[in-house]
């Protein structure tokens, strides 16, 4: 039982250690104040494609 508890705590520790920086970064980037900047960059990338069909 203690061995099982040890493995569960070990898995939880490594999961936190791996995904916590990613979650912190996404929380920082996706804050509502950065939404206009992200939308502007997305629109620039969307309309700056060099493969636009010529009419």
C-alpha positions, 0 to 999 in steps of 0.5 A, spaced: 500 500 500 505 504 501 509 502 495 502 504 491 502 511 494 509 512 493 508 511 486 502 515 485 505 521 489 511 520 484 507 520 478 503 527 481 510 530 482 513 529 475 506 531 472 506 537 476 514 538 474 513 537 467 506 541 465 506 547 470 511 551 466 507 550 460 501 551 464 504 558 467 506 560 460 499 559 457 496 562 462 500 568 461 500 569 454 492 568 453 490 573 458 485 578 456 490 584 455 494 580 450 488 578 446 488 584 441 496 582 440 495 575 438 489 577 434 493 582 430 499 577 429 494 571 427 491 576 422 497 578 419 499 571 418 493 569 415 493 575 410 501 574 408 500 568 405 505 567 399 500 562 396 494 567 394 491 565 388 492 570 382 486 573 379 
